Amino acid sequence: MTIELDFAALKAKARRVRDGHPENLRLRVHRALSWLARAEKEEDDPDARFIFAWIGFNALYAEFEPEPARERARFEEFFGRIAALDDSRRIYDVFP
């Protein structure tokens, strides 16, 4: 089974599952998807593509956290979970 990781597929899935999720999560997903859409438009500048994708990633996982050390731990936990689920290393192939 292949899971699509592009903007259109992720936006469609977000619309299907958004009901019942907290408003702050829906907002973070919306922002992350907006940045992913912007990243996908960058076909000739891989650095800009990466930066926009990175902003989107941060929009998804980050919440206001007054303690920077705790925020770093949250980042490591979140990214670790994503990497652990990426058996076939699809994340590495999102932005060739």
Secondary structure, DSSP 8 states (H G I E B T S, - for coil): -----SHHHHHHHHHHH-TTS-HHHHHHHHHHHHHHHHHHH-SS-HHHHHHHHHHHHHHHH----S-HHHHHHHHHHHHHHHHHH-TT-TGGGS--
